């Protein structure tokens, strides 16, 4: 999730993530954090791949 999103409300993002029981990471970025914070995004993806299926 990103805290400075002006396209999708960060509060709405949190509500949706909670509803699907998602593991989240909040980044200080705009709507598309990948170009700005590639290592943090890659770390989160790598962690998700290792996690057991629910």
mmCIF file as Biopython writes it, N, C-alpha, C and O atoms, coordinates in Angstrom:
data_model
#
loop_
_atom_site.group_PDB
_atom_site.id
_atom_site.type_symbol
_atom_site.label_atom_id
_atom_site.label_alt_id
_atom_site.label_comp_id
_atom_site.label_asym_id
_atom_site.label_entity_id
_atom_site.label_seq_id
_atom_site.pdbx_PDB_ins_code
_atom_site.Cartn_x
_atom_site.Cartn_y
_atom_site.Cartn_z
_atom_site.occupancy
_atom_site.B_iso_or_equiv
_atom_site.auth_seq_id
_atom_site.auth_asym_id
_atom_site.pdbx_PDB_model_num
ATOM 1   N N  . UNK A ? 1  ? 0.839   -1.154  0.000   1.0 0.0 1  A 1 
ATOM 2   C CA . UNK A ? 1  ? 0.000   0.000   0.000   1.0 0.0 1  A 1 
ATOM 3   C C  . UNK A ? 1  ? 0.888   1.221   0.000   1.0 0.0 1  A 1 
ATOM 4   O O  . UNK A ? 1  ? 2.046   1.169   0.413   1.0 0.0 1  A 1 
ATOM 5   N N  . UNK A ? 2  ? 0.333   2.312   -0.466  1.0 0.0 2  A 1 
ATOM 6   C CA . UNK A ? 2  ? 1.100   3.548   -0.498  1.0 0.0 2  A 1 
ATOM 7   C C  . UNK A ? 2  ? 0.345   4.633   0.261   1.0 0.0 2  A 1 
ATOM 8   O O  . UNK A ? 2  ? -0.877  4.746   0.160   1.0 0.0 2  A 1 
ATOM 9   N N  . UNK A ? 3  ? 1.082   5.414   1.009   1.0 0.0 3  A 1 
ATOM 10  C CA . UNK A ? 3  ? 0.439   6.400   1.868   1.0 0.0 3  A 1 
ATOM 11  C C  . UNK A ? 3  ? 0.079   7.697   1.156   1.0 0.0 3  A 1 
ATOM 12  O O  . UNK A ? 3  ? -0.737  8.469   1.658   1.0 0.0 3  A 1 
ATOM 13  N N  . UNK A ? 4  ? 0.671   7.942   0.006   1.0 0.0 4  A 1 
ATOM 14  C CA . UNK A ? 4  ? 0.414   9.206   -0.703  1.0 0.0 4  A 1 
ATOM 15  C C  . UNK A ? 4  ? -0.399  9.004   -1.973  1.0 0.0 4  A 1 
ATOM 16  O O  . UNK A ? 4  ? -0.302  9.799   -2.908  1.0 0.0 4  A 1 
ATOM 17  N N  . UNK A ? 5  ? -1.188  7.960   -2.009  1.0 0.0 5  A 1 
ATOM 18  C CA . UNK A ? 5  ? -1.988  7.663   -3.199  1.0 0.0 5  A 1 
ATOM 19  C C  . UNK A ? 5  ? -3.113  8.672   -3.322  1.0 0.0 5  A 1 
ATOM 20  O O  . UNK A ? 5  ? -3.878  8.884   -2.381  1.0 0.0 5  A 1 
ATOM 21  N N  . UNK A ? 6  ? -3.209  9.295   -4.493  1.0 0.0 6  A 1 
ATOM 22  C CA . UNK A ? 6  ? -4.311  10.226  -4.732  1.0 0.0 6  A 1 
ATOM 23  C C  . UNK A ? 6  ? -5.325  9.642   -5.702  1.0 0.0 6  A 1 
ATOM 24  O O  . UNK A ? 6  ? -6.316  10.291  -6.036  1.0 0.0 6  A 1 
ATOM 25  N N  . UNK A ? 7  ? -5.079  8.412   -6.156  1.0 0.0 7  A 1 
ATOM 26  C CA . UNK A ? 7  ? -6.011  7.742   -7.057  1.0 0.0 7  A 1 
ATOM 27  C C  . UNK A ? 7  ? -6.958  6.846   -6.261  1.0 0.0 7  A 1 
ATOM 28  O O  . UNK A ? 7  ? -8.170  6.864   -6.473  1.0 0.0 7  A 1 
ATOM 29  N N  . UNK A ? 8  ? -6.389  6.063   -5.345  1.0 0.0 8  A 1 
ATOM 30  C CA . UNK A ? 8  ? -7.176  5.189   -4.468  1.0 0.0 8  A 1 
ATOM 31  C C  . UNK A ? 8  ? -6.871  5.595   -3.034  1.0 0.0 8  A 1 
ATOM 32  O O  . UNK A ? 8  ? -5.707  5.674   -2.641  1.0 0.0 8  A 1 
ATOM 33  N N  . UNK A ? 9  ? -7.890  5.844   -2.272  1.0 0.0 9  A 1 
ATOM 34  C CA . UNK A ? 9  ? -7.715  6.259   -0.881  1.0 0.0 9  A 1 
ATOM 35  C C  . UNK A ? 9  ? -6.923  5.210   -0.096  1.0 0.0 9  A 1 
ATOM 36  O O  . UNK A ? 9  ? -7.263  4.027   -0.136  1.0 0.0 9  A 1 
ATOM 37  N N  . UNK A ? 10 ? -5.865  5.629   0.620   1.0 0.0 10 A 1 
ATOM 38  C CA . UNK A ? 10 ? -5.121  4.688   1.451   1.0 0.0 10 A 1 
ATOM 39  C C  . UNK A ? 10 ? -6.013  3.986   2.483   1.0 0.0 10 A 1 
ATOM 40  O O  . UNK A ? 10 ? -5.776  2.827   2.822   1.0 0.0 10 A 1 
ATOM 41  N N  . UNK A ? 11 ? -7.020  4.674   2.969   1.0 0.0 11 A 1 
ATOM 42  C CA . UNK A ? 11 ? -7.956  4.060   3.916   1.0 0.0 11 A 1 
ATOM 43  C C  . UNK A ? 11 ? -8.727  2.941   3.218   1.0 0.0 11 A 1 
ATOM 44  O O  . UNK A ? 11 ? -8.909  1.867   3.792   1.0 0.0 11 A 1 
ATOM 45  N N  . UNK A ? 12 ? -9.176  3.177   2.000   1.0 0.0 12 A 1 
ATOM 46  C CA . UNK A ? 12 ? -9.882  2.151   1.235   1.0 0.0 12 A 1 
ATOM 47  C C  . UNK A ? 12 ? -8.961  0.977   0.932   1.0 0.0 12 A 1 
ATOM 48  O O  . UNK A ? 12 ? -9.383  -0.177  1.002   1.0 0.0 12 A 1 
ATOM 49  N N  . UNK A ? 13 ? -7.702  1.262   0.594   1.0 0.0 13 A 1 
ATOM 50  C CA . UNK A ? 13 ? -6.736  0.195   0.358   1.0 0.0 13 A 1 
ATOM 51  C C  . UNK A ? 13 ? -6.611  -0.700  1.593   1.0 0.0 13 A 1 
ATOM 52  O O  . UNK A ? 13 ? -6.578  -1.925  1.479   1.0 0.0 13 A 1 
ATOM 53  N N  . UNK A ? 14 ? -6.541  -0.075  2.778   1.0 0.0 14 A 1 
ATOM 54  C CA . UNK A ? 14 ? -6.409  -0.839  4.017   1.0 0.0 14 A 1 
ATOM 55  C C  . UNK A ? 14 ? -7.654  -1.671  4.288   1.0 0.0 14 A 1 
ATOM 56  O O  . UNK A ? 14 ? -7.549  -2.822  4.712   1.0 0.0 14 A 1 
ATOM 57  N N  . UNK A ? 15 ? -8.820  -1.109  4.049   1.0 0.0 15 A 1 
ATOM 58  C CA . UNK A ? 15 ? -10.076 -1.841  4.246   1.0 0.0 15 A 1 
ATOM 59  C C  . UNK A ? 15 ? -10.119 -3.066  3.337   1.0 0.0 15 A 1 
ATOM 60  O O  . UNK A ? 15 ? -10.475 -4.158  3.779   1.0 0.0 15 A 1 
ATOM 61  N N  . UNK A ? 16 ? -9.757  -2.885  2.072   1.0 0.0 16 A 1 
ATOM 62  C CA . UNK A ? 16 ? -9.777  -4.004  1.123   1.0 0.0 16 A 1 
ATOM 63  C C  . UNK A ? 16 ? -8.741  -5.062  1.504   1.0 0.0 16 A 1 
ATOM 64  O O  . UNK A ? 16 ? -9.018  -6.258  1.423   1.0 0.0 16 A 1 
ATOM 65  N N  . UNK A ? 17 ? -7.560  -4.632  1.915   1.0 0.0 17 A 1 
ATOM 66  C CA . UNK A ? 17 ? -6.516  -5.576  2.309   1.0 0.0 17 A 1 
ATOM 67  C C  . UNK A ? 17 ? -6.934  -6.374  3.540   1.0 0.0 17 A 1 
ATOM 68  O O  . UNK A ? 17 ? -6.699  -7.581  3.607   1.0 0.0 17 A 1 
ATOM 69  N N  . UNK A ? 18 ? -7.546  -5.714  4.501   1.0 0.0 18 A 1 
ATOM 70  C CA . UNK A ? 18 ? -8.019  -6.401  5.700   1.0 0.0 18 A 1 
ATOM 71  C C  . UNK A ? 18 ? -9.099  -7.414  5.345   1.0 0.0 18 A 1 
ATOM 72  O O  . UNK A ? 18 ? -9.124  -8.520  5.886   1.0 0.0 18 A 1 
ATOM 73  N N  . UNK A ? 19 ? -9.974  -7.040  4.450   1.0 0.0 19 A 1 
ATOM 74  C CA . UNK A ? 19 ? -11.069 -7.926  4.051   1.0 0.0 19 A 1 
ATOM 75  C C  . UNK A ? 19 ? -10.561 -9.238  3.456   1.0 0.0 19 A 1 
ATOM 76  O O  . UNK A ? 19 ? -11.156 -10.293 3.680   1.0 0.0 19 A 1 
ATOM 77  N N  . UNK A ? 20 ? -9.459  -9.177  2.698   1.0 0.0 20 A 1 
ATOM 78  C CA . UNK A ? 20 ? -8.931  -10.402 2.089   1.0 0.0 20 A 1 
ATOM 79  C C  . UNK A ? 20 ? -7.775  -10.998 2.894   1.0 0.0 20 A 1 
ATOM 80  O O  . UNK A ? 20 ? -7.103  -11.928 2.450   1.0 0.0 20 A 1 
ATOM 81  N N  . UNK A ? 21 ? -7.562  -10.441 4.086   1.0 0.0 21 A 1 
ATOM 82  C CA . UNK A ? 21 ? -6.511  -10.931 5.000   1.0 0.0 21 A 1 
ATOM 83  C C  . UNK A ? 21 ? -5.122  -10.884 4.348   1.0 0.0 21 A 1 
ATOM 84  O O  . UNK A ? 21 ? -4.326  -11.814 4.479   1.0 0.0 21 A 1 
ATOM 85  N N  . UNK A ? 22 ? -4.858  -9.797  3.654   1.0 0.0 22 A 1 
ATOM 86  C CA . UNK A ? 22 ? -3.578  -9.632  2.954   1.0 0.0 22 A 1 
ATOM 87  C C  . UNK A ? 22 ? -2.489  -9.156  3.911   1.0 0.0 22 A 1 
ATOM 88  O O  . UNK A ? 22 ? -2.751  -8.422  4.865   1.0 0.0 22 A 1 
ATOM 89  N N  . UNK A ? 23 ? -1.281  -9.584  3.638   1.0 0.0 23 A 1 
ATOM 90  C CA . UNK A ? 23 ? -0.121  -9.031  4.322   1.0 0.0 23 A 1 
ATOM 91  C C  . UNK A ? 23 ? 0.259   -7.770  3.560   1.0 0.0 23 A 1 
ATOM 92  O O  . UNK A ? 23 ? 0.383   -7.793  2.335   1.0 0.0 23 A 1 
ATOM 93  N N  . UNK A ? 24 ? 0.442   -6.687  4.272   1.0 0.0 24 A 1 
ATOM 94  C CA . UNK A ? 24 ? 0.701   -5.421  3.590   1.0 0.0 24 A 1 
ATOM 95  C C  . UNK A ? 24 ? 1.980   -4.760  4.081   1.0 0.0 24 A 1 
ATOM 96  O O  . UNK A ? 24 ? 2.496   -5.069  5.155   1.0 0.0 24 A 1 
ATOM 97  N N  . UNK A ? 25 ? 2.458   -3.870  3.285   1.0 0.0 25 A 1 
ATOM 98  C CA . UNK A ? 25 ? 3.586   -3.012  3.593   1.0 0.0 25 A 1 
ATOM 99  C C  . UNK A ? 25 ? 3.178   -1.638  3.102   1.0 0.0 25 A 1 
ATOM 100 O O  . UNK A ? 25 ? 2.782   -1.486  1.946   1.0 0.0 25 A 1 
ATOM 101 N N  . UNK A ? 26 ? 3.267   -0.638  3.961   1.0 0.0 26 A 1 
ATOM 102 C CA . UNK A ? 26 ? 2.912   0.710   3.547   1.0 0.0 26 A 1 
ATOM 103 C C  . UNK A ? 26 ? 4.182   1.474   3.189   1.0 0.0 26 A 1 
ATOM 104 O O  . UNK A ? 26 ? 5.110   1.572   3.991   1.0 0.0 26 A 1 
ATOM 105 N N  . UNK A ? 27 ? 4.205   2.006   1.988   1.0 0.0 27 A 1 
ATOM 106 C CA . UNK A ? 27 ? 5.356   2.756   1.499   1.0 0.0 27 A 1 
ATOM 107 C C  . UNK A ? 27 ? 5.013   4.228   1.368   1.0 0.0 27 A 1 
ATOM 108 O O  . UNK A ? 27 ? 3.883   4.585   1.032   1.0 0.0 27 A 1 
ATOM 109 N N  . UNK A ? 28 ? 5.985   5.071   1.631   1.0 0.0 28 A 1 
ATOM 110 C CA . UNK A ? 28 ? 5.818   6.513   1.430   1.0 0.0 28 A 1 
ATOM 111 C C  . UNK A ? 28 ? 6.039   6.787   -0.053  1.0 0.0 28 A 1 
ATOM 112 O O  . UNK A ? 28 ? 7.144   7.129   -0.475  1.0 0.0 28 A 1 
ATOM 113 N N  . UNK A ? 29 ? 4.984   6.634   -0.827  1.0 0.0 29 A 1 
ATOM 114 C CA . UNK A ? 29 ? 5.087   6.803   -2.272  1.0 0.0 29 A 1 
ATOM 115 C C  . UNK A ? 29 ? 3.718   7.147   -2.837  1.0 0.0 29 A 1 
ATOM 116 O O  . UNK A ? 29 ? 2.716   7.172   -2.122  1.0 0.0 29 A 1 
ATOM 117 N N  . UNK A ? 30 ? 3.702   7.409   -4.131  1.0 0.0 30 A 1 
ATOM 118 C CA . UNK A ? 30 ? 2.442   7.703   -4.805  1.0 0.0 30 A 1 
ATOM 119 C C  . UNK A ? 30 ? 1.818   6.408   -5.298  1.0 0.0 30 A 1 
ATOM 120 O O  . UNK A ? 30 ? 2.161   5.333   -4.805  1.0 0.0 30 A 1 
ATOM 121 N N  . UNK A ? 31 ? 0.916   6.489   -6.255  1.0 0.0 31 A 1 
ATOM 122 C CA . UNK A ? 31 ? 0.127   5.339   -6.699  1.0 0.0 31 A 1 
ATOM 123 C C  . UNK A ? 31 ? 0.964   4.172   -7.227  1.0 0.0 31 A 1 
ATOM 124 O O  . UNK A ? 31 ? 0.574   3.016   -7.065  1.0 0.0 31 A 1 
ATOM 125 N N  . UNK A ? 32 ? 2.095   4.453   -7.846  1.0 0.0 32 A 1 
ATOM 126 C CA . UNK A ? 32 ? 2.922   3.393   -8.443  1.0 0.0 32 A 1 
ATOM 127 C C  . UNK A ? 32 ? 4.311   3.433   -7.797  1.0 0.0 32 A 1 
ATOM 128 O O  . UNK A ? 32 ? 5.177   4.178   -8.256  1.0 0.0 32 A 1 
ATOM 129 N N  . UNK A ? 33 ? 4.537   2.643   -6.740  1.0 0.0 33 A 1 
ATOM 130 C CA . UNK A ? 33 ? 5.810   2.714   -6.012  1.0 0.0 33 A 1 
ATOM 131 C C  . UNK A ? 33 ? 6.970   1.964   -6.662  1.0 0.0 33 A 1 
ATOM 132 O O  . UNK A ? 33 ? 8.123   2.219   -6.315  1.0 0.0 33 A 1 
ATOM 133 N N  . UNK A ? 34 ? 6.704   1.056   -7.587  1.0 0.0 34 A 1 
ATOM 134 C CA . UNK A ? 34 ? 7.778   0.228   -8.144  1.0 0.0 34 A 1 
ATOM 135 C C  . UNK A ? 34 ? 8.948   1.025   -8.723  1.0 0.0 34 A 1 
ATOM 136 O O  . UNK A ? 34 ? 10.094  0.698   -8.416  1.0 0.0 34 A 1 
ATOM 137 N N  . UNK A ? 35 ? 8.720   2.048   -9.541  1.0 0.0 35 A 1 
ATOM 138 C CA . UNK A ? 35 ? 9.872   2.776   -10.096 1.0 0.0 35 A 1 
ATOM 139 C C  . UNK A ? 35 ? 10.654  3.559   -9.031  1.0 0.0 35 A 1 
ATOM 140 O O  . UNK A ? 35 ? 11.860  3.761   -9.170  1.0 0.0 35 A 1 
ATOM 141 N N  . UNK A ? 36 ? 9.975   3.992   -7.982  1.0 0.0 36 A 1 
ATOM 142 C CA . UNK A ? 36 ? 10.625  4.802   -6.952  1.0 0.0 36 A 1 
ATOM 143 C C  . UNK A ? 36 ? 11.302  3.969   -5.875  1.0 0.0 36 A 1 
ATOM 144 O O  . UNK A ? 36 ? 12.340  4.368   -5.348  1.0 0.0 36 A 1 
ATOM 145 N N  . UNK A ? 37 ? 10.732  2.826   -5.544  1.0 0.0 37 A 1 
ATOM 146 C CA . UNK A ? 37 ? 11.231  1.991   -4.447  1.0 0.0 37 A 1 
ATOM 147 C C  . UNK A ? 37 ? 11.347  0.537   -4.902  1.0 0.0 37 A 1 
ATOM 148 O O  . UNK A ? 37 ? 10.704  -0.338  -4.322  1.0 0.0 37 A 1 
ATOM 149 N N  . UNK A ? 38 ? 12.150  0.266   -5.922  1.0 0.0 38 A 1 
ATOM 150 C CA . UNK A ? 38 ? 12.185  -1.084  -6.476  1.0 0.0 38 A 1 
ATOM 151 C C  . UNK A ? 38 ? 12.666  -2.155  -5.497  1.0 0.0 38 A 1 
ATOM 152 O O  . UNK A ? 38 ? 12.166  -3.279  -5.533  1.0 0.0 38 A 1 
ATOM 153 N N  . UNK A ? 39 ? 13.616  -1.837  -4.630  1.0 0.0 39 A 1 
ATOM 154 C CA . UNK A ? 39 ? 14.122  -2.857  -3.713  1.0 0.0 39 A 1 
ATOM 155 C C  . UNK A ? 39 ? 13.079  -3.244  -2.673  1.0 0.0 39 A 1 
ATOM 156 O O  . UNK A ? 39 ? 12.939  -4.423  -2.347  1.0 0.0 39 A 1 
ATOM 157 N N  . UNK A ? 40 ? 12.347  -2.267  -2.150  1.0 0.0 40 A 1 
ATOM 158 C CA . UNK A ? 40 ? 11.297  -2.585  -1.175  1.0 0.0 40 A 1 
ATOM 159 C C  . UNK A ? 40 ? 10.202  -3.418  -1.820  1.0 0.0 40 A 1 
ATOM 160 O O  . UNK A ? 40 ? 9.692   -4.358  -1.211  1.0 0.0 40 A 1 
ATOM 161 N N  . UNK A ? 41 ? 9.841   -3.078  -3.041  1.0 0.0 41 A 1 
ATOM 162 C CA . UNK A ? 41 ? 8.826   -3.852  -3.752  1.0 0.0 41 A 1 
ATOM 163 C C  . UNK A ? 41 ? 9.323   -5.270  -4.019  1.0 0.0 41 A 1 
ATOM 164 O O  . UNK A ? 41 ? 8.577   -6.232  -3.841  1.0 0.0 41 A 1 
ATOM 165 N N  . UNK A ? 42 ? 10.565  -5.403  -4.442  1.0 0.0 42 A 1 
ATOM 166 C CA . UNK A ? 42 ? 11.137  -6.726  -4.716  1.0 0.0 42 A 1 
ATOM 167 C C  . UNK A ? 42 ? 11.217  -7.564  -3.441  1.0 0.0 42 A 1 
ATOM 168 O O  . UNK A ? 42 ? 10.952  -8.766  -3.468  1.0 0.0 42 A 1 
ATOM 169 N N  . UNK A ? 43 ? 11.581  -6.934  -2.331  1.0 0.0 43 A 1 
ATOM 170 C CA . UNK A ? 43 ? 11.643  -7.654  -1.054  1.0 0.0 43 A 1 
ATOM 171 C C  . UNK A ? 43 ? 10.268  -8.179  -0.649  1.0 0.0 43 A 1 
ATOM 172 O O  . UNK A ? 43 ? 10.149  -9.305  -0.165  1.0 0.0 43 A 1 
ATOM 173 N N  . UNK A ? 44 ? 9.238   -7.373  -0.844  1.0 0.0 44 A 1 
ATOM 174 C CA . UNK A ? 44 ? 7.876   -7.797  -0.489  1.0 0.0 44 A 1 
ATOM 175 C C  . UNK A ? 44 ? 7.437   -8.959  -1.379  1.0 0.0 44 A 1 
ATOM 176 O O  . UNK A ? 44 ? 6.824   -9.911  -0.895  1.0 0.0 44 A 1 
ATOM 177 N N  . UNK A ? 45 ? 7.739   -8.890  -2.653  1.0 0.0 45 A 1 
ATOM 178 C CA . UNK A ? 45 ? 7.371   -9.973  -3.574  1.0 0.0 45 A 1 
ATOM 179 C C  . UNK A ? 45 ? 8.105   -11.255 -3.189  1.0 0.0 45 A 1 
ATOM 180 O O  . UNK A ? 45 ? 7.509   -12.331 -3.173  1.0 0.0 45 A 1 
ATOM 181 N N  . UNK A ? 46 ? 9.387   -11.143 -2.881  1.0 0.0 46 A 1 
ATOM 182 C CA . UNK A ? 46 ? 10.169  -12.321 -2.483  1.0 0.0 46 A 1 
ATOM 183 C C  . UNK A ? 46 ? 9.615   -12.941 -1.204  1.0 0.0 46 A 1 
ATOM 184 O O  . UNK A ? 46 ? 9.566   -14.164 -1.078  1.0 0.0 46 A 1 
ATOM 185 N N  . UNK A ? 47 ? 9.204   -12.113 -0.265  1.0 0.0 47 A 1 
ATOM 186 C CA . UNK A ? 47 ? 8.613   -12.607 0.983   1.0 0.0 47 A 1 
ATOM 187 C C  . UNK A ? 47 ? 7.285   -13.317 0.702   1.0 0.0 47 A 1 
ATOM 188 O O  . UNK A ? 47 ? 6.992   -14.354 1.296   1.0 0.0 47 A 1 
ATOM 189 N N  . UNK A ? 48 ? 6.494   -12.755 -0.199  1.0 0.0 48 A 1 
ATOM 190 C CA . UNK A ? 48 ? 5.196   -13.351 -0.534  1.0 0.0 48 A 1 
ATOM 191 C C  . UNK A ? 48 ? 5.372   -14.724 -1.187  1.0 0.0 48 A 1 
ATOM 192 O O  . UNK A ? 48 ? 4.595   -15.643 -0.927  1.0 0.0 48 A 1 
ATOM 193 N N  . UNK A ? 49 ? 6.377   -14.857 -2.019  1.0 0.0 49 A 1 
ATOM 194 C CA . UNK A ? 49 ? 6.623   -16.127 -2.697  1.0 0.0 49 A 1 
ATOM 195 C C  . UNK A ? 49 ? 6.972   -17.226 -1.688  1.0 0.0 49 A 1 
ATOM 196 O O  . UNK A ? 49 ? 6.598   -18.384 -1.876  1.0 0.0 49 A 1 
ATOM 197 N N  . UNK A ? 50 ? 7.678   -16.866 -0.633  1.0 0.0 50 A 1 
ATOM 198 C CA . UNK A ? 50 ? 8.103   -17.845 0.379   1.0 0.0 50 A 1 
ATOM 199 C C  . UNK A ? 50 ? 6.983   -18.208 1.347   1.0 0.0 50 A 1 
ATOM 200 O O  . UNK A ? 50 ? 7.052   -19.251 1.998   1.0 0.0 50 A 1 
ATOM 201 N N  . UNK A ? 51 ? 5.967   -17.382 1.455   1.0 0.0 51 A 1 
ATOM 202 C CA . UNK A ? 51 ? 4.901   -17.589 2.431   1.0 0.0 51 A 1 
ATOM 203 C C  . UNK A ? 51 ? 4.050   -18.813 2.052   1.0 0.0 51 A 1 
ATOM 204 O O  . UNK A ? 51 ? 3.804   -19.071 0.874   1.0 0.0 51 A 1 
ATOM 205 N N  . UNK A ? 52 ? 3.612   -19.553 3.066   1.0 0.0 52 A 1 
ATOM 206 C CA . UNK A ? 52 ? 2.733   -20.694 2.765   1.0 0.0 52 A 1 
ATOM 207 C C  . UNK A ? 52 ? 1.380   -20.227 2.246   1.0 0.0 52 A 1 
ATOM 208 O O  . UNK A ? 52 ? 0.891   -19.162 2.623   1.0 0.0 52 A 1 
ATOM 209 N N  . UNK A ? 53 ? 0.794   -21.020 1.395   1.0 0.0 53 A 1 
ATOM 210 C CA . UNK A ? 53 ? -0.538  -20.694 0.867   1.0 0.0 53 A 1 
ATOM 211 C C  . UNK A ? 53 ? -1.549  -20.761 1.997   1.0 0.0 53 A 1 
ATOM 212 O O  . UNK A ? 53 ? -1.410  -21.561 2.922   1.0 0.0 53 A 1 
ATOM 213 N N  . UNK A ? 54 ? -2.549  -19.928 1.918   1.0 0.0 54 A 1 
ATOM 214 C CA . UNK A ? 54 ? -3.586  -19.913 2.947   1.0 0.0 54 A 1 
ATOM 215 C C  . UNK A ? 54 ? -4.784  -20.710 2.513   1.0 0.0 54 A 1 
ATOM 216 O O  . UNK A ? 54 ? -5.761  -20.810 3.255   1.0 0.0 54 A 1 
#
